[in-house]
C-alpha cells in the first residue's frame, strides 16, 4: 500500500462529517462458491486501510478508481 494513496484517503476521511462516515461508499464482491456482496462504509474502510490489510488495499484501489478520493 502506497503511503501517498493512504494519505490521500486520510485527508478525505478527516474532512467528512461524523454522520457521513457511517454511510456505504462501495460494495465489495467476494468471489467463491456463493458470491457475496459486502457494503463498506467510510469507517470500515478507515480501519482496513489503517491496518494495511489485503481488503484495505482493495478498498483503497476501488476508491481511487471511482474518483472518490
Secondary structure, DSSP 8 states (H G I E B T S, - for coil): --HHHHHHHHHHHHTS-TTGGGSEEEEEEE-SSS-EEEEEEHHHHHHHHHTT-HHHHHHHHHHHHTT--
